[in-house]
């Protein structure tokens, strides 16, 4: 699939001597091979929004000024501490800073850019892929907006804040309380240890500008229905005028396969006759083009893509509920994927690095990834769409403590299983989870939403699960991976280390899909490739690759017999080592595969034997 954009718009960015000034990663920790590939003048130069592409955009990644000061007032500091490489979090080695911030301080950014008069015609939107956590944005001293949420993209129309002339100053104030606040934070903690990692503060995804007309396409919603051979399409358009025409066209390569004209922002269905279905084995993607015209003149045009894919449930011959892909049972097996990097923390050094993890996972013979209490940049999901990788998406956890974790399957009475969150905490969760789901809706690789994990901040479980199902009826919902269980949602998901187990089919199988949401966790520290030299950790540790492979082989051989009994999916912990955790299939720096890739792929094939399960 060819993305519908091209780099035709060249704008001079005034960065002084930033690119020429010395920059290097903070020393002292291991790094990936891709750290050497970073272009300081513009790291991560790829178009950041593959599901809504437009020709005119400007990447603002690169060296900015930064300052860390006490949290007092709205005024930017008179002097800054130095340079930071955006979009790498300030705590990371790749930022060039490597400092913590904490709840009592704020992080300021500043940069001056140059915009031509032509670029300022229409509207200028300032986009952020993600900023953790609370972000106040100023342009030429004028506040243009505030955003809360560390995992969802946002933008501000800065047109009225631009001044005459080319030079424009952008300043950003960020506050992030980490685990001292109730906000979603995943595995970040101010005192990292065990399964909890370094805090991530500030900008950690691409910052960019976009020039749009006064009437422009802001968002699209695309939902496939393979049974009806159709694609439901909705378009959100800013400042749509009476008489404007909105056309959407679907392509198979260069061949047009469907076309519809929308009346305003109404929902329409594109008929996709004899659709090519998307699956891990055949990840076919169709292209889309949206056009807004006024009196025959094109006002705005964007590109997108979609896949014809269905995820659903149905009973097998024994009455056990099964997870189906395109109306067929496909056992889903993948790693727990934390998405952390030793040099960039939340941010992969390059797009090639981001893609590499998905490629290696696929090459190992997995067909699914559970993205664990983190949300990735849009391009990660794009790579999953392109390469053919199913995704289970967790909601990043937060506001932990105050409730009991009971990992036994089935609701246990008399225990405090649901946390009592404050009104503020609940509102923060709901706002961000809805924003995450809306942002990721169009990526066909995502097939399961996971609102909670192991009771971490778990609250109003049935209500949140049912609300999640209502927000997106096109996907399955796993109420609480590893508990606490309230018999809501489509899936019951237990955790067990290290050996594989499953919920009892005779008790739960006719009600919910049976899943082993975490198991394994086999550890092997590799000298020269660990976060620290001593005191690394795994659920069960080994001395060499042969020992590790033998034990892993036993796990898979024990897992396979559970599939005909009722198991629909399993998730192995984990893709890579992360900080002091050494239970990855790869080392944290991605330089060592701990077990031979081809042997893993061959071993996993037994899990996908279609004869293991007979459907009605």
VEXDREN-2710 file (C-alpha; in Angstrom, 1 decimal):
% VEXDREN-2710
k/r/px/py/pz
1/UNK/0.0/0.0/0.0
2/UNK/1.4/3.4/-1.0
3/UNK/0.6/6.2/1.6
4/UNK/-1.3/9.1/0.2
5/UNK/1.2/11.8/0.9
6/UNK/4.4/13.3/-0.4
7/UNK/7.0/15.7/0.9
8/UNK/6.3/18.6/-1.5
9/UNK/6.2/21.4/1.1
10/UNK/9.6/22.6/2.2
11/UNK/9.7/25.1/5.0
12/UNK/12.8/26.6/6.5
13/UNK/12.9/25.9/10.3
14/UNK/15.0/28.4/12.2
15/UNK/17.0/26.3/14.6
16/UNK/20.1/28.4/14.6
17/UNK/23.1/26.2/15.1
18/UNK/21.1/23.5/17.0
19/UNK/21.9/20.7/14.5
20/UNK/25.6/21.6/14.6
21/UNK/25.9/21.7/18.3
22/UNK/27.3/18.7/20.1
23/UNK/24.6/16.2/21.1
24/UNK/25.1/12.8/22.5
25/UNK/23.1/10.3/24.5
26/UNK/23.5/10.4/28.2
27/UNK/26.2/7.7/28.9
28/UNK/26.0/4.9/31.5
29/UNK/23.3/2.6/30.1
30/UNK/23.1/0.2/27.2
31/UNK/21.9/1.5/23.9
32/UNK/20.3/0.0/20.8
33/UNK/22.0/-0.1/17.4
34/UNK/19.5/2.5/16.1
35/UNK/20.8/5.2/18.4
36/UNK/23.6/5.8/16.0
37/UNK/21.1/6.4/13.1
38/UNK/19.4/9.4/14.7
39/UNK/19.5/12.6/12.7
40/UNK/19.9/15.3/15.3
41/UNK/18.4/18.0/13.0
42/UNK/15.2/15.9/12.7
43/UNK/14.8/12.6/14.5
44/UNK/11.8/10.4/13.6
45/UNK/11.2/12.3/10.3
46/UNK/8.4/9.9/9.1
47/UNK/4.8/11.1/8.6
48/UNK/3.3/10.6/12.1
49/UNK/-0.4/10.0/11.2
50/UNK/-0.7/7.2/8.6
51/UNK/-4.5/6.9/9.0
52/UNK/-5.1/10.5/7.9
53/UNK/-2.4/11.8/5.6
54/UNK/-2.1/15.3/4.1
55/UNK/0.5/16.8/1.8
56/UNK/1.3/20.0/3.8
57/UNK/3.1/19.3/7.1
58/UNK/6.2/20.3/9.0
59/UNK/8.1/18.1/11.4
60/UNK/9.2/20.0/14.6
61/UNK/11.3/17.2/16.1
62/UNK/14.9/18.2/16.9
63/UNK/16.8/20.2/19.5
64/UNK/14.7/22.5/21.7
65/UNK/15.6/24.4/24.8
66/UNK/14.5/23.0/28.1
67/UNK/14.3/24.0/31.8
68/UNK/13.2/22.2/34.9
69/UNK/12.0/24.6/37.6
70/UNK/9.7/24.5/40.7
71/UNK/6.0/24.2/39.9
72/UNK/5.0/27.8/40.6
73/UNK/3.1/30.0/38.1
74/UNK/2.6/30.2/34.4
75/UNK/5.6/32.2/33.4
76/UNK/8.3/30.6/31.3
77/UNK/11.8/30.8/32.8
78/UNK/14.0/33.7/31.8
79/UNK/16.9/31.3/31.2
80/UNK/16.8/27.7/30.1
81/UNK/19.1/24.9/31.3
82/UNK/20.2/23.6/27.9
83/UNK/19.1/21.6/24.8
84/UNK/16.8/18.6/24.7
85/UNK/16.3/16.3/21.7
86/UNK/12.6/16.1/21.0
87/UNK/10.7/13.7/21.0
88/UNK/12.7/11.8/23.6
89/UNK/11.5/12.1/27.2
90/UNK/13.7/14.2/29.5
91/UNK/14.6/11.1/31.6
92/UNK/15.9/9.2/28.6
93/UNK/19.5/8.9/27.4
94/UNK/18.5/10.0/23.9
95/UNK/17.1/13.3/25.1
96/UNK/20.6/14.3/25.9
97/UNK/19.4/15.3/29.4
98/UNK/18.7/12.3/31.5
99/UNK/17.1/14.1/34.4
100/UNK/14.0/13.4/36.5
101/UNK/11.3/16.0/37.1
102/UNK/8.7/14.8/39.7
103/UNK/5.4/16.3/41.0
104/UNK/7.0/19.4/42.6
105/UNK/8.6/20.6/39.4
106/UNK/7.6/21.4/35.8
107/UNK/9.4/20.9/32.5
108/UNK/9.5/23.8/30.1
109/UNK/10.3/23.6/26.3
110/UNK/11.0/26.5/23.9
111/UNK/11.7/26.7/20.2
112/UNK/11.6/29.4/17.6
113/UNK/10.5/28.4/14.1
114/UNK/10.1/30.2/10.8
115/UNK/6.8/30.2/8.8
116/UNK/6.4/31.7/5.4
117/UNK/3.4/33.9/4.6
118/UNK/2.2/31.2/2.3
119/UNK/2.2/28.6/5.1
120/UNK/0.1/30.9/7.3
121/UNK/-2.8/31.0/4.8
122/UNK/-5.8/29.0/6.0
123/UNK/-5.3/27.4/9.4
124/UNK/-2.1/26.2/11.1
125/UNK/-2.5/23.3/13.5
126/UNK/0.1/22.4/16.0
127/UNK/0.0/18.6/16.7
128/UNK/1.5/16.5/19.5
129/UNK/1.6/12.7/19.2
130/UNK/1.8/12.4/23.0
131/UNK/2.9/14.4/26.0
132/UNK/3.0/13.0/29.5
133/UNK/1.0/14.3/31.3
134/UNK/-0.4/17.8/31.6
135/UNK/0.6/20.2/28.9
136/UNK/0.1/23.9/28.5
137/UNK/1.0/25.3/25.1
138/UNK/1.9/28.9/24.2
139/UNK/2.7/30.5/20.9
140/UNK/4.3/33.9/20.9
141/UNK/3.4/34.2/24.6
142/UNK/-0.3/33.5/24.0
143/UNK/-1.8/30.4/25.6
144/UNK/-3.4/28.3/22.8
145/UNK/-4.5/25.3/24.9
146/UNK/-4.1/22.8/27.7
147/UNK/-4.2/19.0/27.4
148/UNK/-4.3/16.2/30.0
149/UNK/-3.4/12.7/29.1
150/UNK/-0.1/11.0/28.3
151/UNK/-1.2/8.5/25.6
152/UNK/-3.5/10.3/23.2
153/UNK/-2.6/12.7/20.4
154/UNK/-4.0/16.3/20.4
155/UNK/-3.7/19.5/18.5
156/UNK/-4.4/23.2/18.7
157/UNK/-5.3/25.7/16.0
158/UNK/-2.6/28.3/16.5
159/UNK/-3.5/30.6/13.6
160/UNK/-4.7/33.6/15.6
161/UNK/-1.5/33.4/17.8
162/UNK/0.9/33.8/14.9
163/UNK/2.4/37.2/14.5
164/UNK/3.6/39.1/11.4
165/UNK/6.9/38.1/10.0
166/UNK/8.5/34.6/9.8
167/UNK/9.7/34.0/13.4
168/UNK/7.3/32.3/15.8
169/UNK/8.1/31.1/19.3
170/UNK/6.6/28.0/20.8
171/UNK/6.8/27.3/24.6
172/UNK/5.4/24.3/26.4
173/UNK/4.9/23.7/30.1
174/UNK/4.6/20.1/31.3
175/UNK/3.7/18.7/34.7
176/UNK/3.7/15.0/35.4
177/UNK/3.2/13.6/39.0
178/UNK/4.1/10.1/37.9
179/UNK/2.9/7.6/40.6
180/UNK/2.1/10.5/43.0
181/UNK/-1.0/11.3/40.9
182/UNK/-4.1/9.3/39.9
183/UNK/-3.6/9.6/36.1
184/UNK/-2.8/6.6/33.8
185/UNK/0.9/6.0/33.8
186/UNK/1.4/2.3/33.0
187/UNK/4.6/1.0/34.6
188/UNK/6.2/4.3/35.4
189/UNK/7.2/4.9/39.0
190/UNK/9.5/7.4/40.7
191/UNK/11.5/4.6/42.4
192/UNK/11.9/2.0/39.7
193/UNK/12.3/-1.7/40.8
194/UNK/11.2/-5.1/39.7
195/UNK/8.4/-4.8/37.1
196/UNK/8.2/-1.0/37.5
197/UNK/10.2/1.3/35.4
198/UNK/11.7/4.8/35.0
199/UNK/9.3/7.7/34.8
200/UNK/8.6/9.4/31.4
201/UNK/7.9/13.1/31.5
202/UNK/7.0/15.5/28.7
203/UNK/7.1/15.1/24.9
204/UNK/7.6/11.5/23.8
205/UNK/6.1/11.4/20.3
206/UNK/6.5/13.6/17.2
207/UNK/5.6/17.3/17.3
208/UNK/4.5/18.7/14.0
209/UNK/2.7/21.5/12.2
210/UNK/0.0/21.1/9.5
211/UNK/-1.4/23.7/7.1
212/UNK/-5.1/23.2/6.4
213/UNK/-7.8/25.2/4.7
214/UNK/-10.6/26.8/6.8
215/UNK/-12.8/23.8/5.9
216/UNK/-10.9/20.6/6.5
217/UNK/-11.2/17.0/7.4
218/UNK/-10.4/16.5/11.1
219/UNK/-11.1/12.8/11.5
220/UNK/-12.6/9.7/10.0
221/UNK/-14.2/6.6/11.4
222/UNK/-13.9/3.4/9.4
223/UNK/-15.6/0.1/10.5
224/UNK/-15.6/-3.0/8.3
225/UNK/-18.4/-5.6/8.1
226/UNK/-17.2/-8.6/6.1
227/UNK/-20.6/-10.3/6.3
228/UNK/-22.3/-7.4/4.6
229/UNK/-19.2/-6.8/2.4
230/UNK/-19.3/-3.2/3.4
231/UNK/-17.2/-0.5/5.1
232/UNK/-19.0/2.0/7.3
233/UNK/-17.6/5.5/7.0
234/UNK/-18.1/8.7/9.0
235/UNK/-16.2/12.0/8.5
236/UNK/-15.6/14.8/11.0
237/UNK/-15.2/18.1/9.0
238/UNK/-14.5/21.5/10.5
239/UNK/-16.5/24.4/9.1
240/UNK/-18.4/22.4/6.5
241/UNK/-20.5/24.7/4.4
242/UNK/-23.9/24.1/2.8
243/UNK/-23.5/22.6/-0.6
244/UNK/-20.0/21.2/0.1
245/UNK/-19.6/17.7/-1.3
246/UNK/-17.6/15.0/0.5
247/UNK/-16.5/12.0/-1.6
248/UNK/-14.8/8.9/-0.4
249/UNK/-13.2/6.4/-2.8
250/UNK/-11.7/3.0/-2.0
251/UNK/-8.9/1.5/-4.0
252/UNK/-7.3/-1.9/-4.4
253/UNK/-3.9/-0.8/-5.5
254/UNK/-4.6/1.6/-8.4
255/UNK/-8.1/0.1/-9.1
256/UNK/-11.1/1.9/-7.7
257/UNK/-13.5/-0.6/-6.0
258/UNK/-16.1/1.7/-4.3
259/UNK/-17.2/5.3/-4.2
260/UNK/-19.8/7.2/-2.1
261/UNK/-20.7/10.9/-1.7
262/UNK/-21.6/11.9/1.9
263/UNK/-24.3/14.3/2.8
264/UNK/-22.6/16.5/5.4
265/UNK/-21.1/14.3/8.1
266/UNK/-23.7/11.5/7.8
267/UNK/-22.6/7.9/7.9
268/UNK/-22.4/5.9/4.7
269/UNK/-21.5/2.4/3.6
270/UNK/-19.1/1.5/0.9
271/UNK/-19.8/-1.8/-0.7
272/UNK/-16.6/-3.8/-1.0
273/UNK/-17.6/-6.7/-3.3
274/UNK/-15.8/-10.0/-2.9
275/UNK/-13.5/-8.4/-0.3
276/UNK/-9.9/-9.5/0.3
277/UNK/-9.9/-10.3/4.0
278/UNK/-7.1/-9.1/6.3
279/UNK/-5.4/-11.7/8.5
280/UNK/-1.9/-12.4/9.9
281/UNK/-1.3/-14.7/6.9
282/UNK/-2.7/-12.2/4.4
283/UNK/-2.6/-8.6/5.7
284/UNK/-4.3/-7.0/2.7
285/UNK/-5.0/-3.3/3.0
286/UNK/-7.2/-1.1/0.8
287/UNK/-6.5/2.6/0.2
288/UNK/-9.0/5.4/0.8
289/UNK/-9.2/8.9/-0.4
290/UNK/-11.5/11.6/1.0
291/UNK/-12.2/14.8/-0.9
292/UNK/-14.1/17.9/0.1
293/UNK/-15.2/20.0/-2.9
294/UNK/-17.0/23.3/-3.2
295/UNK/-18.5/24.4/-6.5
296/UNK/-16.4/21.8/-8.2
297/UNK/-13.1/23.0/-6.6
298/UNK/-11.2/20.7/-4.3
299/UNK/-11.0/22.3/-0.8
300/UNK/-9.3/19.5/1.1
301/UNK/-8.1/16.0/0.4
302/UNK/-6.7/13.3/2.7
303/UNK/-5.6/9.7/2.4
304/UNK/-6.2/6.7/4.6
305/UNK/-6.5/2.9/4.4
306/UNK/-8.7/0.1/5.8
307/UNK/-8.9/-3.6/6.0
308/UNK/-11.8/-6.0/5.8
309/UNK/-11.5/-7.9/9.0
310/UNK/-13.9/-9.3/11.7
311/UNK/-13.3/-10.4/15.3
312/UNK/-16.1/-12.3/17.0
313/UNK/-17.1/-15.2/19.2
314/UNK/-19.0/-18.4/18.7
315/UNK/-19.4/-21.8/20.3
316/UNK/-17.4/-24.8/19.1
317/UNK/-18.8/-28.4/18.8
318/UNK/-18.5/-28.8/22.5
319/UNK/-20.4/-25.5/23.3
320/UNK/-17.1/-23.7/24.4
321/UNK/-17.0/-20.1/23.3
322/UNK/-14.2/-19.4/20.8
323/UNK/-12.5/-16.3/19.5
324/UNK/-13.0/-16.1/15.7
325/UNK/-11.1/-14.1/13.1
326/UNK/-13.1/-13.7/9.9
327/UNK/-15.6/-16.3/11.1
328/UNK/-12.9/-18.9/11.6
329/UNK/-11.1/-20.1/14.7
330/UNK/-7.5/-19.0/14.8
331/UNK/-5.5/-19.6/18.0
332/UNK/-4.0/-16.3/19.0
333/UNK/-0.5/-16.5/20.5
334/UNK/1.8/-13.6/21.2
335/UNK/4.1/-11.9/23.6
336/UNK/3.4/-9.4/26.3
337/UNK/4.9/-6.3/24.8
338/UNK/6.0/-3.5/27.2
339/UNK/7.2/-1.2/24.4
340/UNK/10.2/0.2/26.3
341/UNK/13.7/1.1/25.1
342/UNK/16.9/1.4/27.1
343/UNK/17.9/4.6/25.3
344/UNK/14.5/6.2/24.5
345/UNK/12.4/4.7/27.3
346/UNK/8.8/5.2/25.8
347/UNK/10.2/6.3/22.4
348/UNK/11.9/4.0/19.9
349/UNK/15.1/5.6/18.6
350/UNK/13.9/5.4/14.9
351/UNK/11.0/4.1/12.9
352/UNK/13.1/1.2/11.8
353/UNK/13.5/0.2/15.5
354/UNK/9.8/0.6/16.1
355/UNK/9.1/-1.7/13.1
356/UNK/11.8/-4.2/14.1
357/UNK/10.0/-5.4/17.2
358/UNK/7.0/-6.3/15.2
359/UNK/9.0/-7.9/12.4
360/UNK/10.9/-10.1/14.9
361/UNK/7.7/-11.1/16.7
362/UNK/6.3/-12.2/13.4
363/UNK/9.5/-14.0/12.5
364/UNK/9.4/-15.9/15.8
365/UNK/6.0/-17.4/14.7
366/UNK/3.7/-15.3/16.8
367/UNK/0.5/-13.9/15.3
368/UNK/-0.5/-11.5/18.1
369/UNK/0.9/-8.9/20.5
370/UNK/-0.6/-7.8/23.7
371/UNK/0.5/-4.1/24.1
372/UNK/0.8/-3.9/27.9
373/UNK/-0.4/-0.9/29.8
374/UNK/1.1/1.5/27.2
375/UNK/-0.1/3.0/23.9
376/UNK/2.3/3.3/21.0
377/UNK/2.7/6.0/18.3
378/UNK/0.3/5.5/15.3
379/UNK/3.1/4.2/13.2
380/UNK/3.5/1.1/15.4
381/UNK/-0.1/0.1/14.7
382/UNK/0.5/0.9/11.0
383/UNK/3.4/-1.6/11.0
384/UNK/1.2/-4.2/12.6
385/UNK/-1.5/-3.5/9.9
386/UNK/1.0/-3.9/7.1
387/UNK/2.9/-6.9/8.5
388/UNK/-0.1/-8.8/9.7
389/UNK/0.0/-8.8/13.5
390/UNK/-3.1/-9.0/15.8
391/UNK/-3.1/-6.5/18.7
392/UNK/-4.7/-6.6/22.1
393/UNK/-4.6/-3.1/23.5
394/UNK/-4.4/-2.4/27.2
395/UNK/-5.5/0.7/28.9
396/UNK/-2.5/2.2/30.7
397/UNK/-3.0/1.6/34.4
398/UNK/-3.0/4.3/37.1
399/UNK/-4.3/5.2/40.6
400/UNK/-3.2/1.9/42.0
401/UNK/-3.8/0.5/45.5
402/UNK/-6.9/0.5/47.7
403/UNK/-8.3/-2.7/46.4
404/UNK/-7.6/-6.5/46.6
405/UNK/-6.2/-8.6/43.8
406/UNK/-7.7/-12.0/43.6
407/UNK/-6.5/-14.0/40.5
408/UNK/-8.8/-16.9/41.0
409/UNK/-11.3/-17.2/38.1
410/UNK/-14.8/-16.2/39.0
411/UNK/-16.1/-13.5/41.3
412/UNK/-15.0/-13.9/44.9
413/UNK/-17.5/-12.4/47.4
414/UNK/-16.6/-10.5/50.4
415/UNK/-13.5/-8.8/49.1
416/UNK/-12.7/-5.3/48.0
417/UNK/-12.2/-6.1/44.3
418/UNK/-13.3/-2.7/42.9
419/UNK/-11.3/0.3/44.0
420/UNK/-13.2/3.4/45.1
421/UNK/-11.8/6.1/42.9
422/UNK/-12.3/9.8/43.4
423/UNK/-14.5/11.7/41.0
424/UNK/-11.4/13.4/39.5
425/UNK/-9.6/10.0/39.0
426/UNK/-12.6/8.4/37.4
427/UNK/-13.1/11.3/35.0
428/UNK/-9.4/11.2/34.0
429/UNK/-9.6/7.5/33.3
430/UNK/-12.8/7.8/31.2
431/UNK/-11.6/10.8/29.2
432/UNK/-8.3/9.1/28.3
433/UNK/-9.6/5.6/27.6
434/UNK/-12.3/7.0/25.3
435/UNK/-9.7/9.2/23.5
436/UNK/-7.3/6.2/23.1
437/UNK/-10.1/4.1/21.7
438/UNK/-11.3/6.8/19.3
439/UNK/-7.7/7.5/18.1
440/UNK/-6.9/3.8/17.5
441/UNK/-10.3/2.8/16.0
442/UNK/-9.3/2.7/12.4
443/UNK/-6.3/0.3/12.9
444/UNK/-7.5/-3.1/11.8
445/UNK/-4.8/-5.0/13.7
446/UNK/-6.4/-4.1/17.0
447/UNK/-9.0/-6.8/17.9
448/UNK/-9.3/-6.7/21.7
449/UNK/-9.6/-3.9/24.2
450/UNK/-8.3/-4.5/27.8
451/UNK/-9.6/-1.9/30.3
452/UNK/-7.9/-3.4/33.4
453/UNK/-4.9/-5.6/34.4
454/UNK/-4.4/-7.5/37.7
455/UNK/-6.7/-5.1/39.7
456/UNK/-4.3/-2.2/39.0
457/UNK/-6.6/0.8/39.7
458/UNK/-9.6/-1.4/38.7
459/UNK/-12.9/0.2/39.5
460/UNK/-16.6/-0.1/38.5
461/UNK/-15.6/-3.1/36.5
462/UNK/-18.9/-4.1/35.0
463/UNK/-19.8/-0.5/34.2
464/UNK/-16.5/0.3/32.5
465/UNK/-16.5/-3.0/30.6
466/UNK/-20.0/-2.5/29.3
467/UNK/-19.2/1.1/28.4
468/UNK/-16.1/0.0/26.5
469/UNK/-18.3/-2.5/24.6
470/UNK/-20.7/0.2/23.7
471/UNK/-18.0/2.6/22.6
472/UNK/-16.7/-0.1/20.1
473/UNK/-19.1/-2.9/19.3
474/UNK/-16.8/-4.1/16.5
475/UNK/-14.2/-5.5/18.8
476/UNK/-14.0/-7.9/21.8
477/UNK/-13.5/-6.7/25.3
478/UNK/-11.3/-8.4/28.0
479/UNK/-12.7/-6.9/31.2
480/UNK/-9.6/-7.6/33.4
481/UNK/-6.5/-9.5/32.4
482/UNK/-5.5/-11.6/35.3
483/UNK/-8.4/-10.5/37.5
484/UNK/-10.3/-9.2/39.3
485/UNK/-13.2/-11.0/37.6
486/UNK/-16.8/-9.9/37.4
487/UNK/-18.1/-12.1/34.6
488/UNK/-18.5/-9.2/32.2
489/UNK/-17.1/-8.7/28.8
490/UNK/-16.4/-11.4/26.2
491/UNK/-13.2/-12.9/27.8
492/UNK/-12.1/-14.5/31.0
493/UNK/-8.3/-14.2/31.2
494/UNK/-6.1/-15.8/33.9
495/UNK/-2.4/-15.3/34.6
496/UNK/-0.1/-18.2/35.7
497/UNK/3.7/-18.3/36.0
498/UNK/5.6/-20.1/34.6
499/UNK/3.5/-23.0/33.4
500/UNK/0.4/-22.7/31.1
501/UNK/-3.1/-23.2/32.7
502/UNK/-6.6/-22.1/31.7
503/UNK/-10.0/-21.3/33.2
504/UNK/-12.1/-24.5/33.7
505/UNK/-14.0/-25.0/30.5
506/UNK/-16.9/-26.8/32.2
507/UNK/-17.5/-23.8/34.5
508/UNK/-16.7/-20.8/32.3
509/UNK/-16.5/-22.0/28.7
510/UNK/-20.2/-21.6/27.7
511/UNK/-20.2/-18.0/29.0
512/UNK/-16.8/-16.4/28.0
513/UNK/-13.8/-17.0/25.8
514/UNK/-11.1/-18.7/27.7
515/UNK/-7.7/-17.1/27.7
516/UNK/-4.3/-17.4/29.4
517/UNK/-3.4/-13.7/29.5
518/UNK/0.2/-14.1/30.9
519/UNK/2.5/-17.1/31.5
520/UNK/6.2/-18.0/31.1
521/UNK/8.5/-15.2/32.2
522/UNK/11.6/-17.3/31.8
523/UNK/14.7/-15.2/32.5
524/UNK/18.2/-15.2/31.1
525/UNK/20.5/-12.3/31.8
526/UNK/23.1/-11.8/29.0
527/UNK/26.4/-10.2/30.0
528/UNK/26.9/-6.9/28.4
529/UNK/23.3/-6.5/27.5
530/UNK/21.6/-5.8/30.8
531/UNK/20.3/-2.6/32.4
532/UNK/22.4/-3.3/35.4
533/UNK/25.2/-5.8/36.1
534/UNK/23.6/-7.5/39.1
535/UNK/20.3/-8.1/40.8
536/UNK/18.3/-8.7/37.6
537/UNK/15.0/-10.5/37.8
538/UNK/12.9/-13.1/36.1
539/UNK/10.0/-15.4/37.1
540/UNK/12.4/-18.4/36.6
541/UNK/16.1/-17.9/35.6
542/UNK/18.4/-19.9/33.5
543/UNK/22.2/-20.0/32.8
544/UNK/22.3/-20.4/29.1
545/UNK/20.3/-20.4/25.9
546/UNK/20.0/-24.2/25.7
547/UNK/18.5/-24.4/29.2
548/UNK/16.1/-21.7/28.3
549/UNK/15.0/-23.3/25.0
550/UNK/14.5/-26.7/26.7
551/UNK/12.2/-25.1/29.4
552/UNK/10.4/-23.0/26.8
553/UNK/9.8/-26.1/24.6
554/UNK/8.1/-27.8/27.6
555/UNK/5.9/-24.8/28.1
556/UNK/4.7/-24.8/24.5
557/UNK/4.2/-28.6/24.5
558/UNK/2.1/-28.2/27.6
559/UNK/0.2/-25.3/26.1
560/UNK/-0.9/-27.1/22.9
561/UNK/-3.2/-29.7/24.6
562/UNK/-5.2/-26.9/26.2
563/UNK/-6.4/-25.6/22.8
564/UNK/-8.8/-28.5/22.0
565/UNK/-10.1/-28.3/25.6
566/UNK/-11.2/-24.7/25.2
567/UNK/-8.2/-22.3/25.2
568/UNK/-8.5/-19.6/22.5
569/UNK/-5.4/-17.5/23.2
570/UNK/-2.2/-17.2/25.2
571/UNK/0.3/-14.5/25.9
572/UNK/4.0/-15.2/26.9
573/UNK/5.9/-12.8/29.1
574/UNK/7.7/-11.1/27.2
575/UNK/9.1/-9.6/24.0
576/UNK/12.2/-8.0/25.5
577/UNK/14.0/-7.5/28.7
578/UNK/13.0/-4.2/30.4
579/UNK/15.3/-2.5/32.9
580/UNK/15.9/-5.1/35.6
581/UNK/13.5/-7.7/34.1
582/UNK/15.4/-10.3/32.1
583/UNK/12.5/-12.5/31.0
584/UNK/12.5/-11.2/27.4
585/UNK/12.8/-13.2/24.2
586/UNK/15.3/-10.5/23.2
587/UNK/17.7/-8.5/25.3
588/UNK/16.7/-4.9/26.2
589/UNK/19.0/-3.5/23.6
590/UNK/17.6/-5.9/20.9
591/UNK/21.1/-7.1/20.0
592/UNK/20.7/-10.7/21.2
593/UNK/17.9/-13.2/20.4
594/UNK/18.0/-15.6/23.4
595/UNK/16.7/-18.6/21.5
596/UNK/17.1/-19.4/17.8
597/UNK/14.4/-17.6/15.9
598/UNK/13.8/-20.4/13.4
599/UNK/13.4/-23.0/16.2
600/UNK/10.8/-20.8/17.9
601/UNK/8.9/-20.4/14.7
602/UNK/8.9/-24.1/14.1
603/UNK/7.9/-24.9/17.7
604/UNK/4.9/-22.5/17.5
605/UNK/3.4/-24.0/14.4
606/UNK/1.7/-26.8/16.4
607/UNK/-0.5/-24.1/18.1
608/UNK/-2.1/-23.1/14.8
609/UNK/-3.2/-26.6/13.8
610/UNK/-6.8/-26.1/12.5
611/UNK/-7.7/-29.6/13.3
612/UNK/-7.4/-29.0/17.1
613/UNK/-10.8/-27.3/17.2
614/UNK/-14.1/-28.2/15.4
615/UNK/-16.7/-25.4/15.1
616/UNK/-20.4/-25.8/14.7
END
